[in-house]
Amino acid sequence: MPYDLASRLVVGLASSALFDLGESDQVFRESGEEVYRQYQREHRGHLLPPGVAFPFIKRLLSLNGLRPADPLVEVILLSKNDPDTGLRVMDSIAAHGLGISRAVFLQGRSPHRFIDALDISLFLSADEADVRAANAAGHAAGQVLASDFVDQDSDEELRIAFDFDGVLADDQSEAVFQAAGIDEFHQHEQRHAATPVSPGPLAPFLRKLRSIQALEEHKALADRDYVRRLRVSIVTARNAPAHERVITTMRDWGVTVNEAFFLGGIEKRQVLSVLKPHIFFDDQQSHLRPAAADLPCVHVPFGALNRPR
């Protein structure tokens, strides 16, 4: 019987997001493909160090322990390596104890063509061109930004933080702000406070997370001592009165967030440094740059603000 992906949360992952490939990439850039291939063969026994998305992926996969017989999460490697040079990546995945067994090797070709075929709700890569190509094709995709973050927590909690406009929701409200300013934006959002915002690129991913939250809620009802492992937050530049439409939208979608921060222009890094998410998604580089050095940040290149000018 075929392995069903549609009922699971599926993440497509480039090796550049999972591991630190700085040394390998330098060999490729300076010496070309054949030298790179030989380098990877000679270094196959050398473990690749964790990359920016590694803590997020490790903790996400650990949620499969909530339902071992029917895993909740599937992570699929989408690699631009060929199968030969990709062996080092697969060996490192196994050595790190990650539950990733499915992989696609494309020898330099863009991976976004296979996102629908594999029911992928989110594609992560450090390659900006691949992420933009996936986004342009209508897929949820994010570029993992360079960071010095080290996951030092010993617990199993997974904290995921999202911006709202241009990430979970579309950018129609953002367009009002850009065209007419903050006062008209607030008036617009007040007039439409009871109307949900249209879904943005990561809304399907959030809905998949909701199924995991529901399972945890059931476990918490059955066992008062159960400690929930997944926490979802919204960290947005919206503030009152524009906050109400966010809550209206979450209710309409049937999803739950554990925390919401309506910051109204306060630098997001100040809250994120306390929240300490294992991954934070935002559509604006200006919000990500201050935080990216210390936190795992992902740029979602969606909407008018991210179109070439």
N, C-alpha and C positions, 0 to 999 in steps of 0.2 A: 504494500500500500504506500502511495507517495507520501513523503514528509510534507505536512501542511505548514506553509509559512504565513498564510493570510490571518490566522488566528493569533499570531505571536507579534511581539514588538521586534522588528528586524532593523538592525543598524548595519549599513554598509560602511566599511572603514578602509581607508588607504593606509598602507604601512607607514607613510610619512606622518600620520596623526598618532599612530600607536607607539612608534619607536623614534628615538633620536637617530636620524640618519645623516647627520651633518657630515661625518667623515666619509661615508659612502657617496653622498652627493658631490662632495668635493672631488673625489676620484673620477666620477662620471664627467663632471664639468671640465676638469683639467686634462683628462687623458682619453675620454671617449668610451664608447660602449664595450669594445672588446676588452680593454684593460679593466673596466668596471666588472665585467663578467668574470674575468680571472680573479680579480680581487675578492669577489663574493665567494667564489669557490674556495680560495685559499683561507678565507676567514669564516668558513661555514661553522666551525666549532666555537667561534667567538660570539658570546651572547650580546644581542643588541640591547642597549640600555632603554629604559622606559621613556616614552615621549609625553607630550602634553596631555593627550587624551587617555593615557594609560590608566590613571586612577579611576576616571569615570567609567571606562570599559570594564575594568576589573570589578568594581562595585556593582555595575549594572548586571554583569553576568552572575554575580553572587546571588542575585534575586531569584535565580532559578532554583535555589534551595528551598524556596517557598512551595514549589510544586515540581519536585525532581522527576516524576514519572512523565510529565507533560510540560517541558520547559516553557517559561513565559517569554524568554528573550533569546534571540538568535543574532549573533554577530558574524557577518560574512566579510572576509578580506577581499577587497577589490584592488588588485595590484597592477601597476603598469610595468612591473618586471615580467620577464618570461618565466616559465615554470622552473627552469634550471636555476637562475639567479634568485628566484623566490624561495628556494629551499632554506636559505638562512633565516628568512622571516618566519617560516613555518616552524623551524627548529627553535627559534627564540620564543615563539608563542607557546610551544609545548614546555620549554624549560621554565618559563614564567608561570606555568600552571593555569593558563587562560583556557577557558572552554570554547575555543574557536576551532572548528574542524572543517569548515567549508570555505573555499577560496576560489577566486577567479583571477587568472593571470592573463594579461592582455598585451604584453610586449609593446609598451609605448602608446597604446590607443586609449582614448578617453573612456572611463568606466560608466559614464552616466546612461549609456544606452541600455544597460542591464538592470537599472534600478526598478523599473516596473515589473520586469520578468521575475525579480526576486522579492517582490512585495516589500521593498525597503522603505521605511518611514523616515529615515534620516541618513544622509551620506556625509561623512566627515573626511577632510583631507587637509594637508598643509599646502597643497598646490592650488593657488588662487585661480588659475585658468580652468582647472577641472571643476572647481566649485562653481565658478561663474557659468560654465557650460551646462552644468546640471541645473542650476537655478533658472537659466534662460529656457531650458526645456520643461520647466514647470515642476521640478523636483525640490524637495526640502534638502538643502545642502548648506554646509557651513565650513568656512576656512578656519582651522585651528591656528591660533597665533602663537608665536614664540613666547615662552614663559620660563621662569626659573622655579615655578611651583614644585614643591615636594610634598607628597601626601604623607603626613606623619601621624594621622589619626589611627588608632588601633581598633576603633569600633567599625561596625558594618554599615553605618548610615550612609545613604547616598543623597546628596543635596544638589538639586538642579534648579538653576535660576534662569528666568526668561525676561527679556524686555517684552513689552506688549505690542505696540504699533510697529508694523513691519516685520514682526517675528511670529507671534501667535496670531495677531490680527493683520489684516491687510493695511495698506498705507493711505487709505482714503482720508482718515482724520488728520494724519500727518500732512497730507497735501493741503488741507484747509489751513493748517498752521503756517505752512511755508508760504502760501499765497496771500493770507489775510492777517496773520499775526495772532498773538496769544489771546487777545480779547475776543475776536471773532471765533477762534477755536473753542474757547470755553462756552460761548453762546451756542455754537453749533452742537457741542456735546450735551449741553443742557437740553436743547430742543429734542435731541435724539437719545436721551438717557434711557428710555425704555426699549430702544431698538438695538438688538445685538449687532456688533461689528462683524463684517464678513471675515471668514477665516483667512489667515495668512499661511505662510509656508510651513510653519511648525505646528499648526493646529492638529494635524493627524497624529503627529508624534505625541503631543500632549494627551490626546484621546487614548492612545495605546498605554500611556503611563497610567491613565485612570483605571484601566482594568487591573493593574497591579495594586493600585491603591485600594480598590474594592476588595481584592483578596485579603489584603492586610486588615481592612476594617472587619471582615468576617472573622479573621483569626483573633483580633482584639476583643470582639464580642464573646468568643468562646474561651478566651484566656485573658484575664485581667492583667496578668504579668507580662503579656506580650509587648515587646518594644518595637514599634514600627520602624522600618528601615528606609523608606522612601519619603523624602520631603521635597515639595515643589513650591517655588517662590516666584512671584512677579516683582521685578524691580524696574519701575517705570518713571519717566520724567513727568508724567501726568500728576496733577494734584486736584483737590476739590476746586470746582464742581465736576471736573472731567472724570473723577474716580468712579462715579456711579455706573457709567456705561461699561467699564471693565467688569464689574460685578454682575451686571445684567448679562453680559456676554458669556461669562463662565457658567452662570445658571442655565442659560439657553443651551449651551453645549453639553451640559451634564457633567462637567468636570469640576474637580476640587483643587484648590491651591491652599497650602498650609499657611503661607505668609504672603502679604502684599505690601509693597513699599511705594507710596505715592510721594515722590521726592520733590517735584516742582522746581527743578533746576539745581538741587543739591547734587554735588558730584557723586556718582554712583559708587565710586571706589570706597567712599567712607562707610557705606552700609555693607558693601561686599566684603570688606576686610574683616568685618565682624561675623557676617553670615557664613563666610568661607565655603562657597559652593564648590563642588567638584567639577562643575562646568557652568559657564554663563554665556547665554546667547543674546546678541544685540545686533541691530542692523546698521549702527552708526559707529564708525571708527573713532570718532571724538569721544564716545562713551567708553570705548574699549581700551584705547591707548593708555590712559592713566592706571588701569587695573591689570593690564595683561602681564606686566612683569611679575606680579605676585599671585595671579589667579589664572586658572585655565579658562581662557576666553575664546569665543568662536564668533567670527563675523559672518552674518547672514546677508549676502549681497542682494537684497530684495528691494524692489520698489524704485520710485523716481530718484531718491537720494543716492542710489547706487548705480544709476545709469551713466555711461561715459558722457562728459560734457565737451 
